Amino acid sequence: MSSFCLRQEEPHIGDTATHTLYGTVYLVGKLKVEDSHETFWLVELLYENNELKIVRENDLEDIGYYGD
């Protein structure tokens, strides 16, 4: 079973997140306002087992991910 772990550190004040659904794929974005650092993930919901799967990663620092 795949899992997506939360960031190890607490979110900073002013951090924002967005998500947009395209079919079964979510575009998830996080913007750190203090240093204009932007991170995006494409995450797909697998309906047969209700799991989330990272389709494409872009700069996943401070993120824990493990899967099958």
mmJSON file of the N, C-alpha and C atoms, coordinates in Angstrom:
{"data_MODEL":{"atom_site":{
"group_PDB":["ATOM","ATOM","ATOM","ATOM","ATOM","ATOM","ATOM","ATOM","ATOM","ATOM","ATOM","ATOM","ATOM","ATOM","ATOM","ATOM","ATOM","ATOM","ATOM","ATOM","ATOM","ATOM","ATOM","ATOM","ATOM","ATOM","ATOM","ATOM","ATOM","ATOM","ATOM","ATOM","ATOM","ATOM","ATOM","ATOM","ATOM","ATOM","ATOM","ATOM","ATOM","ATOM","ATOM","ATOM","ATOM","ATOM","ATOM","ATOM","ATOM","ATOM","ATOM","ATOM","ATOM","ATOM","ATOM","ATOM","ATOM","ATOM","ATOM","ATOM","ATOM","ATOM","ATOM","ATOM","ATOM","ATOM","ATOM","ATOM","ATOM","ATOM","ATOM","ATOM","ATOM","ATOM","ATOM","ATOM","ATOM","ATOM","ATOM","ATOM","ATOM","ATOM","ATOM","ATOM","ATOM","ATOM","ATOM","ATOM","ATOM","ATOM","ATOM","ATOM","ATOM","ATOM","ATOM","ATOM","ATOM","ATOM","ATOM","ATOM","ATOM","ATOM","ATOM","ATOM","ATOM","ATOM","ATOM","ATOM","ATOM","ATOM","ATOM","ATOM","ATOM","ATOM","ATOM","ATOM","ATOM","ATOM","ATOM","ATOM","ATOM","ATOM","ATOM","ATOM","ATOM","ATOM","ATOM","ATOM","ATOM","ATOM","ATOM","ATOM","ATOM","ATOM","ATOM","ATOM","ATOM","ATOM","ATOM","ATOM","ATOM","ATOM","ATOM","ATOM","ATOM","ATOM","ATOM","ATOM","ATOM","ATOM","ATOM","ATOM","ATOM","ATOM","ATOM","ATOM","ATOM","ATOM","ATOM","ATOM","ATOM","ATOM","ATOM","ATOM","ATOM","ATOM","ATOM","ATOM","ATOM","ATOM","ATOM","ATOM","ATOM","ATOM","ATOM","ATOM","ATOM","ATOM","ATOM","ATOM","ATOM","ATOM","ATOM","ATOM","ATOM","ATOM","ATOM","ATOM","ATOM","ATOM","ATOM","ATOM","ATOM","ATOM","ATOM","ATOM","ATOM","ATOM","ATOM","ATOM","ATOM","ATOM","ATOM","ATOM"],
"id":[1,2,3,4,5,6,7,8,9,10,11,12,13,14,15,16,17,18,19,20,21,22,23,24,25,26,27,28,29,30,31,32,33,34,35,36,37,38,39,40,41,42,43,44,45,46,47,48,49,50,51,52,53,54,55,56,57,58,59,60,61,62,63,64,65,66,67,68,69,70,71,72,73,74,75,76,77,78,79,80,81,82,83,84,85,86,87,88,89,90,91,92,93,94,95,96,97,98,99,100,101,102,103,104,105,106,107,108,109,110,111,112,113,114,115,116,117,118,119,120,121,122,123,124,125,126,127,128,129,130,131,132,133,134,135,136,137,138,139,140,141,142,143,144,145,146,147,148,149,150,151,152,153,154,155,156,157,158,159,160,161,162,163,164,165,166,167,168,169,170,171,172,173,174,175,176,177,178,179,180,181,182,183,184,185,186,187,188,189,190,191,192,193,194,195,196,197,198,199,200,201,202,203,204],
"type_symbol":["N","C","C","N","C","C","N","C","C","N","C","C","N","C","C","N","C","C","N","C","C","N","C","C","N","C","C","N","C","C","N","C","C","N","C","C","N","C","C","N","C","C","N","C","C","N","C","C","N","C","C","N","C","C","N","C","C","N","C","C","N","C","C","N","C","C","N","C","C","N","C","C","N","C","C","N","C","C","N","C","C","N","C","C","N","C","C","N","C","C","N","C","C","N","C","C","N","C","C","N","C","C","N","C","C","N","C","C","N","C","C","N","C","C","N","C","C","N","C","C","N","C","C","N","C","C","N","C","C","N","C","C","N","C","C","N","C","C","N","C","C","N","C","C","N","C","C","N","C","C","N","C","C","N","C","C","N","C","C","N","C","C","N","C","C","N","C","C","N","C","C","N","C","C","N","C","C","N","C","C","N","C","C","N","C","C","N","C","C","N","C","C","N","C","C","N","C","C","N","C","C","N","C","C"],
"label_atom_id":["N","CA","C","N","CA","C","N","CA","C","N","CA","C","N","CA","C","N","CA","C","N","CA","C","N","CA","C","N","CA","C","N","CA","C","N","CA","C","N","CA","C","N","CA","C","N","CA","C","N","CA","C","N","CA","C","N","CA","C","N","CA","C","N","CA","C","N","CA","C","N","CA","C","N","CA","C","N","CA","C","N","CA","C","N","CA","C","N","CA","C","N","CA","C","N","CA","C","N","CA","C","N","CA","C","N","CA","C","N","CA","C","N","CA","C","N","CA","C","N","CA","C","N","CA","C","N","CA","C","N","CA","C","N","CA","C","N","CA","C","N","CA","C","N","CA","C","N","CA","C","N","CA","C","N","CA","C","N","CA","C","N","CA","C","N","CA","C","N","CA","C","N","CA","C","N","CA","C","N","CA","C","N","CA","C","N","CA","C","N","CA","C","N","CA","C","N","CA","C","N","CA","C","N","CA","C","N","CA","C","N","CA","C","N","CA","C","N","CA","C","N","CA","C","N","CA","C","N","CA","C","N","CA","C","N","CA","C"],
"label_alt_id":[null,null,null,null,null,null,null,null,null,null,null,null,null,null,null,null,null,null,null,null,null,null,null,null,null,null,null,null,null,null,null,null,null,null,null,null,null,null,null,null,null,null,null,null,null,null,null,null,null,null,null,null,null,null,null,null,null,null,null,null,null,null,null,null,null,null,null,null,null,null,null,null,null,null,null,null,null,null,null,null,null,null,null,null,null,null,null,null,null,null,null,null,null,null,null,null,null,null,null,null,null,null,null,null,null,null,null,null,null,null,null,null,null,null,null,null,null,null,null,null,null,null,null,null,null,null,null,null,null,null,null,null,null,null,null,null,null,null,null,null,null,null,null,null,null,null,null,null,null,null,null,null,null,null,null,null,null,null,null,null,null,null,null,null,null,null,null,null,null,null,null,null,null,null,null,null,null,null,null,null,null,null,null,null,null,null,null,null,null,null,null,null,null,null,null,null,null,null,null,null,null,null,null,null],
"label_comp_id":["MET","MET","MET","SER","SER","SER","SER","SER","SER","PHE","PHE","PHE","CYS","CYS","CYS","LEU","LEU","LEU","ARG","ARG","ARG","GLN","GLN","GLN","GLU","GLU","GLU","GLU","GLU","GLU","PRO","PRO","PRO","HIS","HIS","HIS","ILE","ILE","ILE","GLY","GLY","GLY","ASP","ASP","ASP","THR","THR","THR","ALA","ALA","ALA","THR","THR","THR","HIS","HIS","HIS","THR","THR","THR","LEU","LEU","LEU","TYR","TYR","TYR","GLY","GLY","GLY","THR","THR","THR","VAL","VAL","VAL","TYR","TYR","TYR","LEU","LEU","LEU","VAL","VAL","VAL","GLY","GLY","GLY","LYS","LYS","LYS","LEU","LEU","LEU","LYS","LYS","LYS","VAL","VAL","VAL","GLU","GLU","GLU","ASP","ASP","ASP","SER","SER","SER","HIS","HIS","HIS","GLU","GLU","GLU","THR","THR","THR","PHE","PHE","PHE","TRP","TRP","TRP","LEU","LEU","LEU","VAL","VAL","VAL","GLU","GLU","GLU","LEU","LEU","LEU","LEU","LEU","LEU","TYR","TYR","TYR","GLU","GLU","GLU","ASN","ASN","ASN","ASN","ASN","ASN","GLU","GLU","GLU","LEU","LEU","LEU","LYS","LYS","LYS","ILE","ILE","ILE","VAL","VAL","VAL","ARG","ARG","ARG","GLU","GLU","GLU","ASN","ASN","ASN","ASP","ASP","ASP","LEU","LEU","LEU","GLU","GLU","GLU","ASP","ASP","ASP","ILE","ILE","ILE","GLY","GLY","GLY","TYR","TYR","TYR","TYR","TYR","TYR","GLY","GLY","GLY","ASP","ASP","ASP"],
"label_asym_id":["A","A","A","A","A","A","A","A","A","A","A","A","A","A","A","A","A","A","A","A","A","A","A","A","A","A","A","A","A","A","A","A","A","A","A","A","A","A","A","A","A","A","A","A","A","A","A","A","A","A","A","A","A","A","A","A","A","A","A","A","A","A","A","A","A","A","A","A","A","A","A","A","A","A","A","A","A","A","A","A","A","A","A","A","A","A","A","A","A","A","A","A","A","A","A","A","A","A","A","A","A","A","A","A","A","A","A","A","A","A","A","A","A","A","A","A","A","A","A","A","A","A","A","A","A","A","A","A","A","A","A","A","A","A","A","A","A","A","A","A","A","A","A","A","A","A","A","A","A","A","A","A","A","A","A","A","A","A","A","A","A","A","A","A","A","A","A","A","A","A","A","A","A","A","A","A","A","A","A","A","A","A","A","A","A","A","A","A","A","A","A","A","A","A","A","A","A","A","A","A","A","A","A","A"],
"label_entity_id":["1","1","1","1","1","1","1","1","1","1","1","1","1","1","1","1","1","1","1","1","1","1","1","1","1","1","1","1","1","1","1","1","1","1","1","1","1","1","1","1","1","1","1","1","1","1","1","1","1","1","1","1","1","1","1","1","1","1","1","1","1","1","1","1","1","1","1","1","1","1","1","1","1","1","1","1","1","1","1","1","1","1","1","1","1","1","1","1","1","1","1","1","1","1","1","1","1","1","1","1","1","1","1","1","1","1","1","1","1","1","1","1","1","1","1","1","1","1","1","1","1","1","1","1","1","1","1","1","1","1","1","1","1","1","1","1","1","1","1","1","1","1","1","1","1","1","1","1","1","1","1","1","1","1","1","1","1","1","1","1","1","1","1","1","1","1","1","1","1","1","1","1","1","1","1","1","1","1","1","1","1","1","1","1","1","1","1","1","1","1","1","1","1","1","1","1","1","1","1","1","1","1","1","1"],
"label_seq_id":[1,1,1,2,2,2,3,3,3,4,4,4,5,5,5,6,6,6,7,7,7,8,8,8,9,9,9,10,10,10,11,11,11,12,12,12,13,13,13,14,14,14,15,15,15,16,16,16,17,17,17,18,18,18,19,19,19,20,20,20,21,21,21,22,22,22,23,23,23,24,24,24,25,25,25,26,26,26,27,27,27,28,28,28,29,29,29,30,30,30,31,31,31,32,32,32,33,33,33,34,34,34,35,35,35,36,36,36,37,37,37,38,38,38,39,39,39,40,40,40,41,41,41,42,42,42,43,43,43,44,44,44,45,45,45,46,46,46,47,47,47,48,48,48,49,49,49,50,50,50,51,51,51,52,52,52,53,53,53,54,54,54,55,55,55,56,56,56,57,57,57,58,58,58,59,59,59,60,60,60,61,61,61,62,62,62,63,63,63,64,64,64,65,65,65,66,66,66,67,67,67,68,68,68],
"pdbx_PDB_ins_code":[null,null,null,null,null,null,null,null,null,null,null,null,null,null,null,null,null,null,null,null,null,null,null,null,null,null,null,null,null,null,null,null,null,null,null,null,null,null,null,null,null,null,null,null,null,null,null,null,null,null,null,null,null,null,null,null,null,null,null,null,null,null,null,null,null,null,null,null,null,null,null,null,null,null,null,null,null,null,null,null,null,null,null,null,null,null,null,null,null,null,null,null,null,null,null,null,null,null,null,null,null,null,null,null,null,null,null,null,null,null,null,null,null,null,null,null,null,null,null,null,null,null,null,null,null,null,null,null,null,null,null,null,null,null,null,null,null,null,null,null,null,null,null,null,null,null,null,null,null,null,null,null,null,null,null,null,null,null,null,null,null,null,null,null,null,null,null,null,null,null,null,null,null,null,null,null,null,null,null,null,null,null,null,null,null,null,null,null,null,null,null,null,null,null,null,null,null,null,null,null,null,null,null,null],
"Cartn_x":[0.839,0.0,0.888,0.577,1.345,0.834,1.728,1.349,2.104,1.505,2.141,2.203,3.403,3.584,3.577,3.218,3.224,4.646,4.801,6.112,6.562,7.838,8.384,8.318,8.369,8.329,6.942,6.619,5.328,5.297,4.116,4.013,4.37,4.984,5.344,4.14,4.056,2.987,3.118,2.041,2.053,2.159,2.496,2.505,1.078,0.919,-0.398,-0.352,-1.51,-1.597,-2.815,-2.708,-3.816,-3.977,-5.166,-5.366,-6.433,-6.197,-7.109,-7.261,-8.501,-8.77,-8.889,-8.119,-8.188,-8.471,-9.732,-10.078,-9.849,-8.925,-8.592,-7.27,-6.704,-5.397,-5.55,-5.013,-4.974,-3.626,-3.635,-2.421,-2.393,-1.442,-1.328,-0.138,-0.347,0.735,0.92,2.157,2.481,3.421,3.115,3.941,4.418,5.742,6.313,6.51,5.7,5.677,6.994,7.612,8.781,9.973,10.125,11.254,10.807,9.519,8.949,9.304,9.38,9.696,8.384,8.231,6.982,7.237,6.375,6.498,5.178,5.229,4.02,4.11,2.978,2.862,1.662,1.751,0.574,0.218,-0.976,-1.396,-2.651,-2.658,-3.796,-4.497,-5.823,-6.62,-6.945,-6.508,-6.775,-8.081,-9.144,-10.475,-10.655,-9.921,-10.134,-9.712,-8.77,-8.358,-8.267,-8.81,-8.865,-7.507,-6.449,-5.113,-4.736,-3.845,-3.268,-1.901,-1.598,-0.32,0.302,1.567,2.257,2.595,2.072,2.291,3.607,3.864,5.102,5.539,6.812,7.345,8.182,8.105,8.956,9.429,10.676,11.291,10.533,10.609,9.889,10.756,11.437,12.241,11.336,11.809,11.063,9.785,9.714,8.531,8.948,8.177,8.439,7.468,7.957,7.093,7.613,6.702,7.084,5.938,6.238,5.196,5.6,4.715,4.983,5.772],
"Cartn_y":[-1.172,0.0,1.242,2.196,3.436,4.42,5.228,6.256,7.531,8.636,9.937,10.569,10.758,11.268,12.788,13.351,14.79,15.314,16.607,17.232,17.024,16.88,16.672,17.94,19.095,20.34,20.956,21.83,22.509,23.518,23.745,24.772,26.141,26.954,28.304,29.221,30.238,31.223,31.878,31.924,32.521,31.512,30.245,29.204,28.993,28.804,28.547,27.281,26.677,25.467,25.567,24.96,24.937,23.526,23.228,21.959,22.14,21.533,21.591,20.19,19.774,18.424,18.435,17.542,17.328,15.848,15.473,14.052,13.358,12.394,11.731,12.235,13.287,13.78,15.157,15.3,16.587,17.248,18.537,19.337,20.027,19.641,20.187,21.122,22.328,23.301,23.854,24.113,24.741,25.895,27.044,28.223,28.731,28.777,29.376,30.851,31.675,33.099,33.776,33.37,34.101,34.05,32.974,32.92,32.614,32.773,32.557,31.19,30.189,28.824,28.097,27.616,26.977,25.508,24.637,23.201,22.675,21.792,21.21,19.698,19.042,17.593,17.285,16.261,15.711,14.446,14.386,13.273,12.667,11.358,10.663,9.815,9.923,9.088,7.797,6.678,5.368,4.853,4.869,4.577,3.137,2.195,0.796,0.493,1.254,1.019,2.317,3.405,4.696,5.155,4.943,5.397,6.602,7.404,8.502,8.083,8.399,8.037,9.292,9.534,10.67,10.31,11.078,10.822,11.446,12.657,13.355,14.18,14.166,14.917,16.083,17.187,18.332,18.917,18.652,19.244,18.871,17.602,17.135,17.199,18.31,18.409,18.511,17.964,17.917,17.102,16.192,15.355,13.907,13.147,11.72,10.966,10.056,9.26,7.843,6.906,5.516,4.814,3.805,3.106,1.699,1.02,-0.371,-0.471],
"Cartn_z":[0.0,0.0,0.0,-0.812,-0.882,0.154,0.658,1.621,1.318,1.669,1.506,2.879,3.394,4.75,4.747,5.88,6.034,6.148,5.951,6.133,7.571,7.773,9.102,9.95,9.32,10.066,9.949,10.879,10.852,9.702,9.11,8.064,8.639,7.832,8.253,8.083,8.916,8.778,7.408,6.676,5.347,4.225,4.541,3.509,3.012,1.722,1.158,0.319,0.133,-0.686,-1.589,-2.766,-3.713,-4.248,-4.744,-5.441,-6.513,-7.664,-8.798,-9.351,-9.604,-10.099,-11.616,-12.271,-13.714,-13.931,-14.099,-14.214,-12.888,-12.847,-11.585,-11.019,-11.62,-11.186,-10.546,-9.344,-8.668,-8.917,-9.218,-9.206,-7.849,-7.017,-5.669,-5.648,-5.167,-5.123,-3.73,-3.363,-2.09,-2.377,-1.829,-2.041,-0.69,-0.501,0.694,0.398,1.038,0.727,1.082,2.201,2.689,1.737,0.961,0.027,-1.402,-1.674,-3.009,-3.58,-2.733,-3.161,-3.448,-4.662,-5.064,-5.376,-4.895,-5.105,-5.639,-6.645,-7.207,-7.203,-7.017,-7.138,-8.021,-8.838,-9.501,-8.743,-8.195,-7.352,-7.946,-8.138,-8.735,-7.687,-7.619,-6.731,-7.455,-6.891,-7.476,-6.881,-7.671,-7.155,-6.71,-7.309,-6.948,-5.513,-4.96,-3.575,-2.764,-3.3,-2.609,-2.091,-2.865,-2.501,-3.347,-2.803,-3.565,-4.065,-5.306,-5.915,-6.508,-6.218,-6.827,-8.263,-9.209,-10.623,-11.072,-10.638,-10.996,-9.798,-9.511,-8.392,-8.907,-8.207,-8.517,-7.193,-6.838,-5.651,-4.381,-3.99,-2.808,-1.552,-1.322,-0.119,1.106,2.222,3.481,3.366,2.413,2.241,2.404,3.139,3.247,2.359,1.568,0.69,0.661,0.765,0.554,-0.134,-0.874,-1.62,-1.937,-2.682,-3.018,-4.303],
"occupancy":[1.0,1.0,1.0,1.0,1.0,1.0,1.0,1.0,1.0,1.0,1.0,1.0,1.0,1.0,1.0,1.0,1.0,1.0,1.0,1.0,1.0,1.0,1.0,1.0,1.0,1.0,1.0,1.0,1.0,1.0,1.0,1.0,1.0,1.0,1.0,1.0,1.0,1.0,1.0,1.0,1.0,1.0,1.0,1.0,1.0,1.0,1.0,1.0,1.0,1.0,1.0,1.0,1.0,1.0,1.0,1.0,1.0,1.0,1.0,1.0,1.0,1.0,1.0,1.0,1.0,1.0,1.0,1.0,1.0,1.0,1.0,1.0,1.0,1.0,1.0,1.0,1.0,1.0,1.0,1.0,1.0,1.0,1.0,1.0,1.0,1.0,1.0,1.0,1.0,1.0,1.0,1.0,1.0,1.0,1.0,1.0,1.0,1.0,1.0,1.0,1.0,1.0,1.0,1.0,1.0,1.0,1.0,1.0,1.0,1.0,1.0,1.0,1.0,1.0,1.0,1.0,1.0,1.0,1.0,1.0,1.0,1.0,1.0,1.0,1.0,1.0,1.0,1.0,1.0,1.0,1.0,1.0,1.0,1.0,1.0,1.0,1.0,1.0,1.0,1.0,1.0,1.0,1.0,1.0,1.0,1.0,1.0,1.0,1.0,1.0,1.0,1.0,1.0,1.0,1.0,1.0,1.0,1.0,1.0,1.0,1.0,1.0,1.0,1.0,1.0,1.0,1.0,1.0,1.0,1.0,1.0,1.0,1.0,1.0,1.0,1.0,1.0,1.0,1.0,1.0,1.0,1.0,1.0,1.0,1.0,1.0,1.0,1.0,1.0,1.0,1.0,1.0,1.0,1.0,1.0,1.0,1.0,1.0,1.0,1.0,1.0,1.0,1.0,1.0],
"B_iso_or_equiv":[0.0,0.0,0.0,0.0,0.0,0.0,0.0,0.0,0.0,0.0,0.0,0.0,0.0,0.0,0.0,0.0,0.0,0.0,0.0,0.0,0.0,0.0,0.0,0.0,0.0,0.0,0.0,0.0,0.0,0.0,0.0,0.0,0.0,0.0,0.0,0.0,0.0,0.0,0.0,0.0,0.0,0.0,0.0,0.0,0.0,0.0,0.0,0.0,0.0,0.0,0.0,0.0,0.0,0.0,0.0,0.0,0.0,0.0,0.0,0.0,0.0,0.0,0.0,0.0,0.0,0.0,0.0,0.0,0.0,0.0,0.0,0.0,0.0,0.0,0.0,0.0,0.0,0.0,0.0,0.0,0.0,0.0,0.0,0.0,0.0,0.0,0.0,0.0,0.0,0.0,0.0,0.0,0.0,0.0,0.0,0.0,0.0,0.0,0.0,0.0,0.0,0.0,0.0,0.0,0.0,0.0,0.0,0.0,0.0,0.0,0.0,0.0,0.0,0.0,0.0,0.0,0.0,0.0,0.0,0.0,0.0,0.0,0.0,0.0,0.0,0.0,0.0,0.0,0.0,0.0,0.0,0.0,0.0,0.0,0.0,0.0,0.0,0.0,0.0,0.0,0.0,0.0,0.0,0.0,0.0,0.0,0.0,0.0,0.0,0.0,0.0,0.0,0.0,0.0,0.0,0.0,0.0,0.0,0.0,0.0,0.0,0.0,0.0,0.0,0.0,0.0,0.0,0.0,0.0,0.0,0.0,0.0,0.0,0.0,0.0,0.0,0.0,0.0,0.0,0.0,0.0,0.0,0.0,0.0,0.0,0.0,0.0,0.0,0.0,0.0,0.0,0.0,0.0,0.0,0.0,0.0,0.0,0.0,0.0,0.0,0.0,0.0,0.0,0.0],
"pdbx_formal_charge":[null,null,null,null,null,null,null,null,null,null,null,null,null,null,null,null,null,null,null,null,null,null,null,null,null,null,null,null,null,null,null,null,null,null,null,null,null,null,null,null,null,null,null,null,null,null,null,null,null,null,null,null,null,null,null,null,null,null,null,null,null,null,null,null,null,null,null,null,null,null,null,null,null,null,null,null,null,null,null,null,null,null,null,null,null,null,null,null,null,null,null,null,null,null,null,null,null,null,null,null,null,null,null,null,null,null,null,null,null,null,null,null,null,null,null,null,null,null,null,null,null,null,null,null,null,null,null,null,null,null,null,null,null,null,null,null,null,null,null,null,null,null,null,null,null,null,null,null,null,null,null,null,null,null,null,null,null,null,null,null,null,null,null,null,null,null,null,null,null,null,null,null,null,null,null,null,null,null,null,null,null,null,null,null,null,null,null,null,null,null,null,null,null,null,null,null,null,null,null,null,null,null,null,null],
"auth_seq_id":[1,1,1,2,2,2,3,3,3,4,4,4,5,5,5,6,6,6,7,7,7,8,8,8,9,9,9,10,10,10,11,11,11,12,12,12,13,13,13,14,14,14,15,15,15,16,16,16,17,17,17,18,18,18,19,19,19,20,20,20,21,21,21,22,22,22,23,23,23,24,24,24,25,25,25,26,26,26,27,27,27,28,28,28,29,29,29,30,30,30,31,31,31,32,32,32,33,33,33,34,34,34,35,35,35,36,36,36,37,37,37,38,38,38,39,39,39,40,40,40,41,41,41,42,42,42,43,43,43,44,44,44,45,45,45,46,46,46,47,47,47,48,48,48,49,49,49,50,50,50,51,51,51,52,52,52,53,53,53,54,54,54,55,55,55,56,56,56,57,57,57,58,58,58,59,59,59,60,60,60,61,61,61,62,62,62,63,63,63,64,64,64,65,65,65,66,66,66,67,67,67,68,68,68],
"auth_comp_id":["MET","MET","MET","SER","SER","SER","SER","SER","SER","PHE","PHE","PHE","CYS","CYS","CYS","LEU","LEU","LEU","ARG","ARG","ARG","GLN","GLN","GLN","GLU","GLU","GLU","GLU","GLU","GLU","PRO","PRO","PRO","HIS","HIS","HIS","ILE","ILE","ILE","GLY","GLY","GLY","ASP","ASP","ASP","THR","THR","THR","ALA","ALA","ALA","THR","THR","THR","HIS","HIS","HIS","THR","THR","THR","LEU","LEU","LEU","TYR","TYR","TYR","GLY","GLY","GLY","THR","THR","THR","VAL","VAL","VAL","TYR","TYR","TYR","LEU","LEU","LEU","VAL","VAL","VAL","GLY","GLY","GLY","LYS","LYS","LYS","LEU","LEU","LEU","LYS","LYS","LYS","VAL","VAL","VAL","GLU","GLU","GLU","ASP","ASP","ASP","SER","SER","SER","HIS","HIS","HIS","GLU","GLU","GLU","THR","THR","THR","PHE","PHE","PHE","TRP","TRP","TRP","LEU","LEU","LEU","VAL","VAL","VAL","GLU","GLU","GLU","LEU","LEU","LEU","LEU","LEU","LEU","TYR","TYR","TYR","GLU","GLU","GLU","ASN","ASN","ASN","ASN","ASN","ASN","GLU","GLU","GLU","LEU","LEU","LEU","LYS","LYS","LYS","ILE","ILE","ILE","VAL","VAL","VAL","ARG","ARG","ARG","GLU","GLU","GLU","ASN","ASN","ASN","ASP","ASP","ASP","LEU","LEU","LEU","GLU","GLU","GLU","ASP","ASP","ASP","ILE","ILE","ILE","GLY","GLY","GLY","TYR","TYR","TYR","TYR","TYR","TYR","GLY","GLY","GLY","ASP","ASP","ASP"],
"auth_asym_id":["A","A","A","A","A","A","A","A","A","A","A","A","A","A","A","A","A","A","A","A","A","A","A","A","A","A","A","A","A","A","A","A","A","A","A","A","A","A","A","A","A","A","A","A","A","A","A","A","A","A","A","A","A","A","A","A","A","A","A","A","A","A","A","A","A","A","A","A","A","A","A","A","A","A","A","A","A","A","A","A","A","A","A","A","A","A","A","A","A","A","A","A","A","A","A","A","A","A","A","A","A","A","A","A","A","A","A","A","A","A","A","A","A","A","A","A","A","A","A","A","A","A","A","A","A","A","A","A","A","A","A","A","A","A","A","A","A","A","A","A","A","A","A","A","A","A","A","A","A","A","A","A","A","A","A","A","A","A","A","A","A","A","A","A","A","A","A","A","A","A","A","A","A","A","A","A","A","A","A","A","A","A","A","A","A","A","A","A","A","A","A","A","A","A","A","A","A","A","A","A","A","A","A","A"],
"auth_atom_id":["N","CA","C","N","CA","C","N","CA","C","N","CA","C","N","CA","C","N","CA","C","N","CA","C","N","CA","C","N","CA","C","N","CA","C","N","CA","C","N","CA","C","N","CA","C","N","CA","C","N","CA","C","N","CA","C","N","CA","C","N","CA","C","N","CA","C","N","CA","C","N","CA","C","N","CA","C","N","CA","C","N","CA","C","N","CA","C","N","CA","C","N","CA","C","N","CA","C","N","CA","C","N","CA","C","N","CA","C","N","CA","C","N","CA","C","N","CA","C","N","CA","C","N","CA","C","N","CA","C","N","CA","C","N","CA","C","N","CA","C","N","CA","C","N","CA","C","N","CA","C","N","CA","C","N","CA","C","N","CA","C","N","CA","C","N","CA","C","N","CA","C","N","CA","C","N","CA","C","N","CA","C","N","CA","C","N","CA","C","N","CA","C","N","CA","C","N","CA","C","N","CA","C","N","CA","C","N","CA","C","N","CA","C","N","CA","C","N","CA","C","N","CA","C","N","CA","C","N","CA","C","N","CA","C","N","CA","C"],
"pdbx_PDB_model_num":[1,1,1,1,1,1,1,1,1,1,1,1,1,1,1,1,1,1,1,1,1,1,1,1,1,1,1,1,1,1,1,1,1,1,1,1,1,1,1,1,1,1,1,1,1,1,1,1,1,1,1,1,1,1,1,1,1,1,1,1,1,1,1,1,1,1,1,1,1,1,1,1,1,1,1,1,1,1,1,1,1,1,1,1,1,1,1,1,1,1,1,1,1,1,1,1,1,1,1,1,1,1,1,1,1,1,1,1,1,1,1,1,1,1,1,1,1,1,1,1,1,1,1,1,1,1,1,1,1,1,1,1,1,1,1,1,1,1,1,1,1,1,1,1,1,1,1,1,1,1,1,1,1,1,1,1,1,1,1,1,1,1,1,1,1,1,1,1,1,1,1,1,1,1,1,1,1,1,1,1,1,1,1,1,1,1,1,1,1,1,1,1,1,1,1,1,1,1,1,1,1,1,1,1]
}}}
